């Protein structure tokens, strides 16, 4: 006698993916990528950076209903599809130069996960990280923008070469064997020179007797115009006493004053999303207004 079939139970509905959850995951993976780069784990840093980009840009498309269902996290065409959508998005298109560099990043990522031998350098991963931070911030995922090449940890702290999908290991760029002895020798020469210069000489007047010529102190960054009083995440306003409209620039700096996305009247509210950076001895802030991103001098902004 055949046992009766159990009633079919439909699978539970899949919980919707929220843009805010994707943004938070993107920020975490970007921070992980930076930490891995500082330790010299180049291939792992690239994997984290790729995931951060895919999830961060997914969140923007979901938020503005350009993507009905998020792409599967293991879909190898995930990032290229997102980049294609953004380059054709009329409201805030992805710059062609940035898209080209991110397509290259995805190509290296694809070769890496398929087990091909890929030689990475700190400079290449760092360059992709700078582009990724600029693109993510442009599309609403604010991440810490790296400014300088990281100091890589000693070789002993790096993990063994990491084979992916059973393929060949990805070699890391180890420093040349002669680099450390050369640096130690240079350091000893500098110390010896410093000791010789500090020894008193009968023909050299003491520093206390030399006249002081002017003030050579370098001004603190915090005291420069347009730096203080603002921070990322605030709502700021074009100063009421600006008089004429202020141009929202594509890049910071007085030299780029003709590269204007749009003109903003006094009292216009803007969202501060990143900054400051110092150009022309003043602070410049990246802001978003009317679904456009650009740069304004901090001297044109005020918080009310």
C-alpha positions in Angstrom: 0.0 0.0 0.0 1.4 3.3 -1.0 1.7 6.0 1.7 -0.2 9.2 1.0 1.9 12.1 -0.2 2.5 14.8 2.3 0.8 18.1 1.4 3.1 20.5 -0.5 4.3 23.4 1.5 5.3 26.4 -0.6 8.7 28.0 0.3 8.5 31.1 2.5 8.6 34.3 0.5 12.1 35.9 0.1 12.6 39.0 2.2 13.1 42.1 0.0 16.6 43.5 -0.2 16.7 47.0 1.2 19.0 49.6 -0.3 20.1 50.7 3.1 21.3 47.1 3.9 23.3 47.0 0.6 24.8 50.4 1.4 25.9 49.3 4.8 27.4 46.1 3.4 29.2 48.1 0.7 30.8 50.4 3.3 31.9 47.4 5.4 33.5 45.7 2.3 35.2 48.9 1.3 36.7 49.2 4.8 37.8 45.6 4.7 39.4 46.2 1.3 41.4 49.0 2.7 42.5 46.9 5.7 43.6 44.1 3.4 45.5 46.5 1.2 47.4 47.9 4.1 48.6 44.3 5.0 49.6 43.6 1.4 46.8 41.1 0.7 46.3 42.4 -2.8 44.0 39.7 -4.3 41.8 39.7 -1.2 41.6 43.5 -1.2 40.5 43.3 -4.9 37.8 40.8 -4.1 36.4 42.9 -1.3 36.6 46.1 -3.4 34.6 44.4 -6.2 31.9 43.3 -3.8 31.7 46.8 -2.3 31.2 48.3 -5.8 28.6 45.8 -6.9 26.4 46.2 -3.7 26.8 49.9 -3.4 25.8 50.6 -7.0 23.0 48.0 -6.7 21.6 50.0 -3.8 21.4 53.2 -6.0 19.6 51.4 -8.8 17.2 49.8 -6.3 16.5 53.1 -4.6 15.6 54.8 -7.9 13.7 51.7 -9.2 16.1 51.1 -12.0 16.5 47.5 -10.9 13.4 45.6 -9.9 15.3 42.6 -8.4 18.9 42.8 -7.2 21.3 40.7 -9.2 22.6 37.5 -7.6 25.7 38.0 -5.5 27.5 35.1 -7.4 26.5 36.3 -10.8 29.8 36.9 -12.7 28.1 39.6 -14.9 26.7 41.5 -11.9 29.1 44.5 -11.9 29.3 44.9 -15.7 25.4 44.9 -15.9 25.2 47.6 -13.2 27.9 49.7 -14.9 26.0 49.4 -18.2 22.8 50.6 -16.5 24.5 53.6 -14.9 26.4 54.7 -18.0 22.9 54.9 -19.8 21.1 56.5 -16.8 20.1 60.0 -18.0 19.7 61.6 -14.6 23.2 61.0 -13.3 25.3 59.0 -15.8 28.5 57.3 -14.9 31.5 59.1 -16.4 33.0 57.2 -19.3 36.6 57.4 -17.8 35.4 55.9 -14.5 33.4 53.2 -16.2 36.4 52.1 -18.3 38.6 51.7 -15.3 35.9 49.8 -13.4 35.4 47.4 -16.4 39.1 46.7 -16.2 38.8 46.0 -12.5 36.0 43.5 -13.2 38.0 41.8 -15.9 40.9 41.2 -13.5 38.4 40.0 -10.8 36.9 37.5 -13.3 40.3 36.2 -14.2 41.2 35.9 -10.5 38.1 33.9 -9.5 38.6 31.6 -12.5 42.1 30.6 -11.2 44.2 32.5 -13.6 47.6 33.8 -12.5 47.2 37.5 -12.0 50.1 39.8 -10.9 48.8 42.7 -8.9 50.6 45.7 -7.6 49.8 48.0 -4.7 49.6 50.9 -7.1 47.0 49.3 -9.3 44.7 48.2 -6.4 45.1 51.6 -4.8 44.2 53.3 -8.1 41.0 51.2 -8.4 40.2 52.0 -4.8 40.4 55.7 -5.4 38.1 55.4 -8.4 35.7 53.2 -6.5 35.5 55.6 -3.6 34.7 58.5 -5.9 32.0 56.5 -7.8 30.4 55.1 -4.6 30.2 58.5 -3.0 28.7 59.9 -6.2 25.9 57.3 -6.0 25.1 57.8 -2.3 27.5 55.4 -0.5 29.9 57.6 1.4 33.2 55.8 2.1 36.6 57.1 3.3 38.6 58.3 0.4 42.2 57.0 0.5 44.7 59.8 -0.2 48.1 58.1 0.0 49.6 54.8 -0.8 49.5 52.6 2.3 52.6 51.4 4.1 52.6 47.7 3.5 53.2 45.4 6.4 56.3 43.1 6.5 56.2 39.9 4.4 55.9 37.8 7.5 52.4 39.1 8.2 51.0 38.3 4.8 49.0 35.2 4.1 50.2 32.4 1.9 49.3 32.8 -1.9 45.6 32.2 -2.2 44.5 29.6 -4.8 41.1 30.4 -6.2 38.8 27.7 -7.7 41.6 25.2 -7.8 43.7 27.3 -10.2 47.1 28.8 -10.0 48.0 31.0 -7.0 48.0 34.7 -7.4 51.5 36.0 -6.7 52.0 39.1 -4.5 54.5 41.8 -5.1 57.1 41.2 -2.5 59.7 43.9 -1.9 63.2 43.2 -3.5 65.6 41.5 -1.2 68.0 44.5 -1.4 65.4 47.1 -0.3 65.6 46.6 3.5 69.5 46.6 3.7 69.6 49.7 1.5 67.1 51.5 3.6 69.0 50.6 6.8 72.2 51.9 5.4 70.6 55.2 4.3 69.2 55.6 7.8 72.6 55.1 9.4 74.1 57.7 7.1 71.3 60.2 8.0 71.9 59.6 11.7 75.6 60.1 11.3 75.1 63.3 9.4 72.7 64.6 12.0 75.3 63.9 14.8 78.0 65.7 12.9 75.8 68.8 12.2 74.8 69.0 15.9 78.4 69.1 17.1 79.5 72.7 18.2 82.0 74.5 15.9 84.1 77.6 16.8 83.4 79.1 13.4 79.6 78.6 13.4 77.5 81.1 15.4 75.0 79.5 17.8 71.4 79.4 16.7 70.4 81.6 19.7 72.5 84.5 18.3 71.1 84.3 14.7 68.6 86.9 13.8 65.0 85.7 13.1 63.7 86.6 9.7 59.9 86.6 9.4 57.5 83.9 10.6 58.1 80.6 8.8 55.3 78.7 10.6 53.0 76.8 8.2 49.3 77.6 8.9 47.2 74.8 10.3 44.7 73.3 7.8 41.9 73.9 10.3 42.5 77.7 10.0 42.3 77.8 6.3 39.2 79.5 4.8 36.2 77.2 4.1 37.4 74.3 6.3 35.7 74.8 9.7 32.1 74.7 10.5 31.1 72.0 8.0 31.1 68.2 7.9 29.9 65.4 5.7 26.2 64.6 6.3 25.1 68.1 7.1 22.6 70.3 5.2 24.3 73.6 4.3 23.1 76.7 2.4 24.6 79.0 -0.2 25.4 82.1 1.8 22.7 84.7 1.7 25.2 87.4 1.1 26.7 85.6 -2.0 25.0 88.2 -4.3 25.4 86.3 -7.5 24.7 82.6 -8.2 27.5 80.2 -7.2 28.6 77.6 -9.7 28.5 73.9 -8.8 31.9 72.8 -10.2 32.8 69.5 -11.7 36.2 69.5 -9.9 37.4 71.7 -7.0 39.6 74.7 -7.5 39.5 78.2 -8.9 41.1 77.0 -12.1 38.0 74.9 -12.8 35.5 77.7 -12.3 34.3 77.4 -15.9 33.5 73.7 -15.5 30.1 74.3 -13.9 27.2 71.7 -13.7 24.6 74.4 -12.7 24.4 77.7 -10.9 23.0 77.9 -7.4 21.2 81.0 -6.1 21.8 82.3 -2.5 19.9 80.4 0.2 19.8 77.2 -1.9 20.1 74.1 0.4 22.7 71.4 -0.5 23.7 68.1 1.1 27.3 67.9 2.1 28.6 64.4 1.2 32.4 64.6 1.4 35.3 66.8 2.2 37.1 69.0 2.8 40.0 68.9 0.4 42.5 71.7 0.2 42.8 73.5 -3.1 44.1 77.1 -3.6 44.7 77.3 0.2 41.0 76.9 1.0 38.6 74.0 1.8 36.4 72.5 -0.9 33.4 70.3 -0.2 31.6 67.8 -2.4 27.8 68.4 -2.3 24.6 67.0 -3.8 21.8 69.2 -5.0 18.9 68.7 -7.5 20.3 65.1 -8.0 23.6 66.6 -9.2 27.0 66.2 -7.5 29.8 68.7 -7.6 32.2 70.9 -5.6 31.8 74.2 -3.8 34.2 76.2 -1.8 33.4 76.2 1.9 33.5 80.0 1.9 30.3 79.9 -0.1 28.4 77.7 2.4 27.0 78.2 5.8 25.1 76.0 8.3 21.9 77.4 9.9 
